[in-house]
Amino acid sequence: MKPTEAPTKAELIAQRNDKFRQGETMSVSQGVFNLQDVLGLIRAVRDYTDFSEDNDPYGEHDFGSLEWEGKKIFWKIDYYDPGFEVWADPLSDEVERVLTVYLAEEH
């Protein structure tokens, strides 16, 4: 992006997702909870920057995958309305983001 260009919708979503992912709240699956170094994995998800066309085709930084303790790990950000009833616009000020970390085999 050039300094004079406004960010695209995908870039704005990616910025919000990156900030959210580095925060305090994330859900982990039972399989992830049973790993030995869960805290290390949480740090790895927060620090994740390995986005590519393969795992981030829309450029929104809402999904990632990595290897941890010999297991394939996925993490995903979903967007809900405040009542957690329907999917919401990721740029809405009212959106509730949910970050889930899980084993690929649990998908």
Secondary structure, DSSP 4 states (H G I P E B T S, - for coil): --TTSPPPHHHHHHHHHHHHHTSS--EE-HHHHTSTTHHHHHHHHHT-----TTT-TTS---EEEEEETTEEEEEEEEEE-TTSSSB--TT-TT-EEEEEEEEGGG-
